[in-house]
Amino acid sequence: MSIKLDTLQAALESVLGGQIVALKRELGEITITVAAKDYFNVAKILRDHSELRFEQLIDLCGLDYSAYKDGAHDGARFAVVSHLLSINKNWRLRLKVFATDDDFPSVAAVTPLWNAANWFEREAFDLYGIIFEGHEDLRRILTDYGFIGHPMRKDFPVSGHVEMRYDPEQKRVIYQPVTIEPREITPRVIREDNYGGL
């Protein structure tokens, strides 16, 4: 296993060189971090270069680092992580990129390189608010069209902003502000005679 990782690491360092911001080798996997400006070009090289040939995108997800290590993270807040597979070489790679602007996070779309990224990028946009520049159909995929905010962000309230319910008088679904009432939760303890043989 380590010989295979040594070969992959050497190939990555040879082909990508200075475009790699960080290379982390841990738990039998390699993670490379690249700058947002190089993200699309690095992804294209990873797919097309004969020494690498990462033909398949397995997964792509967004990350919010605002509460990472109890807030000790001092870098960019939002990141996109892609998991790649080279069927030809039998290699796996994690590719990470941080969005440069925390208020308007955006990175290049890799959908033109791997069609499988389409719904993953839409999901990251919907849940984290990360914009994928060049994505042809970037719209919500899991929340409804009138939804306000991005529910996987660490600063999004757990209860949300609005709730929906069916109103039998209006005979339609309506939206209204969240009506969660705080309540004291005290467990009710029932002791039975001879509980546990005592």
C-alpha positions, -999 to 999 in steps of 0.1 A, spaced: 0 0 0 27 25 9 46 18 -24 14 27 -43 10 59 -22 47 67 -28 42 64 -65 10 85 -65 26 112 -43 57 113 -66 34 116 -97 14 144 -81 44 164 -71 60 159 -105 30 168 -125 14 195 -104 45 209 -87 39 244 -72 1 242 -78 -2 221 -47 -6 243 -16 -6 213 8 -2 176 5 -14 155 34 -8 118 36 -28 102 64 -47 69 70 -36 54 37 -50 84 17 -36 115 1 -53 148 3 -40 177 -18 -52 213 -13 -50 238 -42 -57 275 -45 -91 285 -58 -75 302 -89 -58 268 -99 -87 245 -90 -102 239 -125 -68 236 -142 -56 211 -115 -88 191 -118 -83 190 -156 -47 178 -153 -57 152 -127 -83 138 -152 -62 141 -184 -26 135 -175 -13 101 -185 5 96 -152 -26 103 -131 -58 96 -150 -85 103 -124 -114 95 -147 -141 94 -121 -154 118 -96 -169 98 -67 -181 126 -45 -180 164 -40 -192 182 -9 -190 215 8 -175 222 43 -180 250 68 -149 254 89 -163 282 112 -166 259 142 -137 236 133 -116 228 163 -139 249 185 -133 280 163 -95 277 163 -94 275 125 -81 308 112 -82 302 75 -110 305 49 -144 294 62 -158 274 32 -141 246 13 -151 221 -14 -137 186 -12 -138 162 -42 -130 125 -40 -115 112 -72 -108 77 -85 -84 65 -112 -98 32 -125 -68 28 -148 -42 32 -120 -64 20 -91 -57 53 -71 -79 74 -49 -73 111 -42 -90 138 -21 -89 173 -37 -96 202 -15 -100 239 -23 -110 268 -1 -132 296 -13 -114 329 -10 -143 351 1 -163 340 32 -192 364 25 -196 352 -11 -179 318 -14 -172 307 -49 -150 282 -68 -149 270 -104 -174 243 -114 -159 209 -124 -191 198 -140 -176 203 -175 -149 178 -165 -170 152 -146 -208 151 -153 -212 134 -119 -204 167 -102 -237 183 -113 -260 173 -85 -231 174 -59 -224 210 -68 -261 219 -66 -263 203 -32 -232 222 -19 -248 254 -33 -282 247 -17 -269 237 18 -238 259 21 -243 287 -4 -211 280 -23 -213 294 -58 -198 272 -86 -188 295 -114 -196 280 -148 -222 256 -136 -251 257 -161 -279 249 -138 -270 261 -103 -303 260 -83 -316 245 -51 -319 207 -51 -329 197 -15 -348 227 -1 -379 243 -16 -376 273 -39 -388 298 -13 -363 287 13 -342 315 28 -306 307 39 -284 277 37 -292 251 64 -257 234 67 -239 266 76 -229 267 112 -246 300 118 -280 288 105 -305 284 134 -313 248 142 -351 255 141 -349 275 108 -366 307 101 -401 296 88 -423 266 91 -449 253 67 -482 236 75 -515 228 59 -542 253 67 -576 236 65 -594 270 63 -574 282 33 -571 247 19 -534 251 10 -499 249 25 -489 282 42 -456 295 55 -453 312 89 -426 322 113 -413 293 135 -435 288 166 -414 267 188 -421 274 224 -393 268 249 -402 242 274 -386 226 304 -378 190 298 -378 171 330 -376 133 327 -404 114 345 -390 87 366 -412 58 375 -400 35 402 -416 0 405 -416 -20 436 -389 -46 436 -372 -31 405 -341 -50 396 -348 -75 423 -342 -50 452 
